[in-house]
Amino acid sequence: MKKQVRTILALTLGVLLALSALAGCTTGGAVPAGDGAEAPLKFTMTYSDNPTLPFREDWLVNTESEARYNLDITWEVIPSTDYTTKINAELATGTGYDVITYLGPSSGDQAALALSGAMAPISDYVDMGWAPNFSRRIEEWNMQAELDERRLSDGKYYFLPALFDKQFYDGGLILRDDLLEKFGMEAPTTFDELYEYLKACKEDNPESFPLTNLVGPQVTYRMSMPSFGMSVGRNASTGTWVLSWNYENKEYFPGAIDDSYKQYLEYFAKLYAEGLYDPEFLPEGDMWNIKMATGAAVASYAYYDQIGGIVAASEVEGISFNMVPPLEGPGGAYHQPKARLSAGLVFTAAAQKRDDFEQLVRAIDNMFYSDEAAELWSLGKEGVTFTRNADGSVEFIPEALESVDGIYKYLQVNYGTGSASSQFIWINEQEMLKYDENYAAINAVVAEMDGVPLSPPTPILSEENAEQASLLQAALRDAFEIWNNDFITGAKSLETDWDAYVQEMKDKGIDELCQIYNDSRR
């Protein structure tokens, strides 16, 4: 009898130890250092690298995350200008990456890749309780309906999105307001007024190209096109390059051949022809900052937090920049559409095959979606980048408060906080701590004018439709890019070549693509 009891106790102890070990393997939490500590969890993760914020592996957000959660991350840093193309190619051929950041496979090429098995259906594992921090945030912010809109035709979603508690106006048209004062002008509220401002700047400095691009023209396009009634190109709000969403009729339309797009091209072709739009569409390295700081350019669609850096780098006496609300165009006054859910984290098929996949999912959930992670990726670390007063308020370190770049940019450049490529919880009240009163006032104006529309809904494409849409989109995208560039630069005439362009886009299936999307509307 005693022997039987001892055997039962031994078996019970063995089971408890096994369960304890299993729990330790799947929490994804930090493991105390010292003898006998578990080896860190190793995995690869991509990063979309913006030349205005060059990636640093030693950023506080990276080193602190690895230390807190016992991780060993190999970062695959890819230029933002080639990011989507490179990631799509890697996924199509069977990428060795484990985690891909800044991706939202809800439509187009990426939806087809997801349905083909290139990505793990993360919704399955969220339902199994592997991402409790993410799930809690979805519930607290009442975002389940919005998350469900990201499901594909198989009923699953394939990424953990970045979550915003509310929409906000983070970037727009930045321009020299000291020159407004010099010319006796008010800040422009329409595109016609912007034209007059740029023309005055060109007359004042004939060697300048007043309006320039940040990173590439896609930033300019995505922030300005909605005021013309459509959104097409690399950062089209529909993710299709060539289709737009009609908010009144609640349907897709072929924006890339619509008269609204032609009006947009006419405007920018006029700017280009008169030397008001920078012919260097893709500035390299730090050229954007140099142009803005020296007066070679005086306006650009960019982000508010970049103003401080421009002013600090400038030797122009009295130079001053400000950001204006969305300009009114033929289609109204709108900024790029935004959702409370945007590009986030994808687990690849290769990662799904790992024996420790559950541990990886739980680690990512902790690393990006826990409360402490939300604070780290936004504000940094208490005692390093800020202190907390007795009343709970945050006080940033003197270096940040005194930085000519401003708090946001100082923390971003030196510590890695506030990067769209790696921050996946955005709490408006917390973000506003890093900005000045002027920025808050601009946001209030934009909110009052409903200047930031919601992103269009994503269709539920079947696997067959997704593949067909992907094929059509690839051909249309290439043709669109060539014609778009030629129309703006004057290599093609909007008067004599527009009909030929429209016909080519029709021949390549733009109407068929639009029909697929409308037939698949939610």
PEFEN-V130597 format. One record per pair of residues at least 6 apart in sequence whose C-alpha atoms are under 8 Angstrom apart, sorted by sequence separation. I is the first residue (numbers start at 1). J is the second residue. If there is no record, write none. Layout:
BEGIN
I & J
I & J
END
This chain:
BEGIN
31 & 37
49 & 55
57 & 63
65 & 71
66 & 72
90 & 96
104 & 110
105 & 111
113 & 119
114 & 120
125 & 131
126 & 132
138 & 144
151 & 157
180 & 186
188 & 194
202 & 208
213 & 219
214 & 220
225 & 231
231 & 237
232 & 238
235 & 241
236 & 242
238 & 244
245 & 251
246 & 252
255 & 261
271 & 277
272 & 278
291 & 297
292 & 298
327 & 333
328 & 334
351 & 357
367 & 373
368 & 374
375 & 381
379 & 385
380 & 386
382 & 388
388 & 394
389 & 395
400 & 406
401 & 407
411 & 417
412 & 418
417 & 423
446 & 452
486 & 492
487 & 493
31 & 38
66 & 73
114 & 121
150 & 157
151 & 158
180 & 187
202 & 209
213 & 220
225 & 232
231 & 238
233 & 240
234 & 241
236 & 243
237 & 244
238 & 245
245 & 252
246 & 253
272 & 279
292 & 299
326 & 333
327 & 334
366 & 373
379 & 386
387 & 394
388 & 395
400 & 407
403 & 410
411 & 418
412 & 419
487 & 494
78 & 86
202 & 210
232 & 240
233 & 241
236 & 244
244 & 252
245 & 253
311 & 319
326 & 334
386 & 394
387 & 395
432 & 440
105 & 114
126 & 135
148 & 157
188 & 197
201 & 210
222 & 231
232 & 241
233 & 242
243 & 252
244 & 253
268 & 277
311 & 320
326 & 335
368 & 377
386 & 395
387 & 396
483 & 492
177 & 187
221 & 231
222 & 232
232 & 242
243 & 253
244 & 254
311 & 321
386 & 396
387 & 397
400 & 410
408 & 418
221 & 232
222 & 233
232 & 243
243 & 254
244 & 255
385 & 396
386 & 397
396 & 407
400 & 411
185 & 197
198 & 210
221 & 233
231 & 243
232 & 244
242 & 254
243 & 255
244 & 256
385 & 397
198 & 211
222 & 235
231 & 244
242 & 255
243 & 256
384 & 397
221 & 235
222 & 236
230 & 244
231 & 245
242 & 256
307 & 321
218 & 233
222 & 237
230 & 245
241 & 256
307 & 322
385 & 400
218 & 234
219 & 235
230 & 246
180 & 197
183 & 200
218 & 235
293 & 310
57 & 75
292 & 310
293 & 311
304 & 322
483 & 501
278 & 297
304 & 323
289 & 309
290 & 310
293 & 313
294 & 314
88 & 109
92 & 113
289 & 310
293 & 314
294 & 315
295 & 316
55 & 77
88 & 110
91 & 113
179 & 201
293 & 315
294 & 316
232 & 255
290 & 313
293 & 316
94 & 118
141 & 165
231 & 255
232 & 256
289 & 313
88 & 113
230 & 255
480 & 505
92 & 118
134 & 160
385 & 411
408 & 434
479 & 505
91 & 118
407 & 434
408 & 435
45 & 73
47 & 75
49 & 77
51 & 79
91 & 119
406 & 434
407 & 435
41 & 70
42 & 71
43 & 72
44 & 73
45 & 74
46 & 75
47 & 76
48 & 77
49 & 78
50 & 79
406 & 435
476 & 505
40 & 70
41 & 71
42 & 72
43 & 73
44 & 74
45 & 75
46 & 76
47 & 77
48 & 78
49 & 79
50 & 80
230 & 260
39 & 70
40 & 71
41 & 72
42 & 73
43 & 74
44 & 75
45 & 76
46 & 77
47 & 78
48 & 79
49 & 80
229 & 260
230 & 261
380 & 411
40 & 72
41 & 73
42 & 74
44 & 76
46 & 78
48 & 80
124 & 156
228 & 260
229 & 261
379 & 411
476 & 508
123 & 156
228 & 261
475 & 508
476 & 509
122 & 156
123 & 157
476 & 510
48 & 83
121 & 156
122 & 157
123 & 158
228 & 263
380 & 415
121 & 157
122 & 158
123 & 159
228 & 264
472 & 508
30 & 67
31 & 68
115 & 152
121 & 158
122 & 159
380 & 417
472 & 509
30 & 68
31 & 69
120 & 158
121 & 159
122 & 160
379 & 417
472 & 510
29 & 68
30 & 69
31 & 70
115 & 154
119 & 158
225 & 264
377 & 416
378 & 417
379 & 418
29 & 69
30 & 70
377 & 417
378 & 418
473 & 513
28 & 69
29 & 70
111 & 152
376 & 417
377 & 418
472 & 513
106 & 150
114 & 158
469 & 513
106 & 151
377 & 422
378 & 423
106 & 152
377 & 423
469 & 516
378 & 426
374 & 423
374 & 424
46 & 97
106 & 157
172 & 223
374 & 425
379 & 430
465 & 516
45 & 97
374 & 426
378 & 430
44 & 97
45 & 98
46 & 99
47 & 100
48 & 101
105 & 158
378 & 431
43 & 97
44 & 98
45 & 99
46 & 100
47 & 101
48 & 102
105 & 159
43 & 98
44 & 99
45 & 100
46 & 101
47 & 102
104 & 159
368 & 423
369 & 424
43 & 99
45 & 101
103 & 159
368 & 424
369 & 425
461 & 517
104 & 161
368 & 425
459 & 517
459 & 518
461 & 520
460 & 520
459 & 520
460 & 521
459 & 521
460 & 522
458 & 521
459 & 522
217 & 281
457 & 521
458 & 522
211 & 276
212 & 277
213 & 278
216 & 281
217 & 282
457 & 522
209 & 275
210 & 276
211 & 277
212 & 278
216 & 282
209 & 276
210 & 277
211 & 278
215 & 282
216 & 283
208 & 276
209 & 277
210 & 278
212 & 280
213 & 281
214 & 282
215 & 283
209 & 278
212 & 281
213 & 282
214 & 283
215 & 284
209 & 279
213 & 283
260 & 330
202 & 275
215 & 288
202 & 276
214 & 288
213 & 288
195 & 271
212 & 288
199 & 276
198 & 276
223 & 301
220 & 300
344 & 424
220 & 301
219 & 301
220 & 302
219 & 302
212 & 297
210 & 296
211 & 297
212 & 298
214 & 300
208 & 295
209 & 296
210 & 297
211 & 298
212 & 299
213 & 300
214 & 301
208 & 296
209 & 297
210 & 298
211 & 299
212 & 300
213 & 301
214 & 302
207 & 296
208 & 297
209 & 298
210 & 299
211 & 300
212 & 301
312 & 404
311 & 404
312 & 405
311 & 405
309 & 404
310 & 405
308 & 404
309 & 405
201 & 298
308 & 405
309 & 406
307 & 405
308 & 406
227 & 326
237 & 336
306 & 405
227 & 327
237 & 337
305 & 405
309 & 409
227 & 328
228 & 329
229 & 330
305 & 406
308 & 409
224 & 326
227 & 329
228 & 330
229 & 331
224 & 327
227 & 330
228 & 331
229 & 332
305 & 408
306 & 409
227 & 331
228 & 332
305 & 409
226 & 331
227 & 332
226 & 332
227 & 333
226 & 333
227 & 334
226 & 334
227 & 335
226 & 335
224 & 334
226 & 336
224 & 335
225 & 336
226 & 337
223 & 335
224 & 336
222 & 335
223 & 336
222 & 336
338 & 452
337 & 452
338 & 453
339 & 454
334 & 450
335 & 451
336 & 452
337 & 453
338 & 454
339 & 455
325 & 442
334 & 451
335 & 452
336 & 453
337 & 454
338 & 455
324 & 442
333 & 451
334 & 452
335 & 453
337 & 455
323 & 442
334 & 453
337 & 456
325 & 445
326 & 446
325 & 446
176 & 298
175 & 298
176 & 299
175 & 299
174 & 299
175 & 300
326 & 451
173 & 299
174 & 300
325 & 451
173 & 300
174 & 301
173 & 301
174 & 302
172 & 301
173 & 302
174 & 303
171 & 301
172 & 302
174 & 304
305 & 435
107 & 238
108 & 239
171 & 302
172 & 303
107 & 239
108 & 240
171 & 303
172 & 304
107 & 240
170 & 303
171 & 304
174 & 307
81 & 215
170 & 304
81 & 216
189 & 324
304 & 439
188 & 324
189 & 325
191 & 327
187 & 324
189 & 326
190 & 327
191 & 328
189 & 327
190 & 328
191 & 329
188 & 327
189 & 328
190 & 329
178 & 318
178 & 319
178 & 320
176 & 319
177 & 320
178 & 321
176 & 320
177 & 321
176 & 321
177 & 322
175 & 321
176 & 322
174 & 321
175 & 322
174 & 322
175 & 323
174 & 323
175 & 324
173 & 323
174 & 324
172 & 323
173 & 324
171 & 323
172 & 324
173 & 325
172 & 325
173 & 326
172 & 326
52 & 215
172 & 335
51 & 215
50 & 215
169 & 335
167 & 338
167 & 339
167 & 340
166 & 340
164 & 339
165 & 340
164 & 340
163 & 340
164 & 341
162 & 340
163 & 341
162 & 341
163 & 342
161 & 341
162 & 342
161 & 342
162 & 343
161 & 343
162 & 344
161 & 344
162 & 345
160 & 344
161 & 345
159 & 344
160 & 345
159 & 345
160 & 346
159 & 346
158 & 346
159 & 347
158 & 347
146 & 340
147 & 341
146 & 341
247 & 456
279 & 489
245 & 456
272 & 488
273 & 489
238 & 455
272 & 489
273 & 490
237 & 455
238 & 456
269 & 487
270 & 488
237 & 456
238 & 457
265 & 484
269 & 488
238 & 458
268 & 488
269 & 489
269 & 490
265 & 487
266 & 488
265 & 488
122 & 346
256 & 480
122 & 347
120 & 346
119 & 346
120 & 347
119 & 347
120 & 348
130 & 358
266 & 494
119 & 348
120 & 349
118 & 348
119 & 349
131 & 361
118 & 349
120 & 351
130 & 361
131 & 362
134 & 365
242 & 473
117 & 349
120 & 352
130 & 362
133 & 365
137 & 369
241 & 473
262 & 494
51 & 284
52 & 285
132 & 365
133 & 366
240 & 473
51 & 285
52 & 286
131 & 365
242 & 476
51 & 286
131 & 366
134 & 369
241 & 476
242 & 477
133 & 369
134 & 370
241 & 477
133 & 370
104 & 342
133 & 371
242 & 480
104 & 343
103 & 343
104 & 344
102 & 343
103 & 344
104 & 345
101 & 343
102 & 344
103 & 345
104 & 346
101 & 344
102 & 345
103 & 346
101 & 345
233 & 477
100 & 345
101 & 346
257 & 502
99 & 345
100 & 346
99 & 346
100 & 347
233 & 480
99 & 347
100 & 348
233 & 481
257 & 505
98 & 347
99 & 348
98 & 348
97 & 348
98 & 350
99 & 351
95 & 348
97 & 350
98 & 351
96 & 350
97 & 351
94 & 349
95 & 350
94 & 350
254 & 510
91 & 348
254 & 511
168 & 428
254 & 514
162 & 423
163 & 424
164 & 425
165 & 426
166 & 427
253 & 514
162 & 424
163 & 425
164 & 426
165 & 427
166 & 428
252 & 514
161 & 424
162 & 425
163 & 426
164 & 427
165 & 428
162 & 426
164 & 428
252 & 517
252 & 518
251 & 518
242 & 510
251 & 521
243 & 514
169 & 443
168 & 443
169 & 446
168 & 447
169 & 452
168 & 452
167 & 452
69 & 363
69 & 366
69 & 367
65 & 367
152 & 459
153 & 460
65 & 373
149 & 457
150 & 458
152 & 460
153 & 461
154 & 462
149 & 458
151 & 460
152 & 461
153 & 462
152 & 462
153 & 463
61 & 376
61 & 377
102 & 420
41 & 360
61 & 380
102 & 421
60 & 380
101 & 421
102 & 422
60 & 381
101 & 422
26 & 356
25 & 356
28 & 359
26 & 358
27 & 359
28 & 360
26 & 359
28 & 361
29 & 362
25 & 359
26 & 360
28 & 362
29 & 363
27 & 362
28 & 363
26 & 362
27 & 363
28 & 364
29 & 366
28 & 366
116 & 463
115 & 463
111 & 461
107 & 458
112 & 463
106 & 458
107 & 459
106 & 459
61 & 415
62 & 416
107 & 461
112 & 466
59 & 414
60 & 415
61 & 416
111 & 466
112 & 467
59 & 415
60 & 416
61 & 417
59 & 416
109 & 466
108 & 466
109 & 467
112 & 470
53 & 412
107 & 466
53 & 413
56 & 416
109 & 469
108 & 469
109 & 470
108 & 470
109 & 473
108 & 473
49 & 421
48 & 421
149 & 522
47 & 421
47 & 422
END
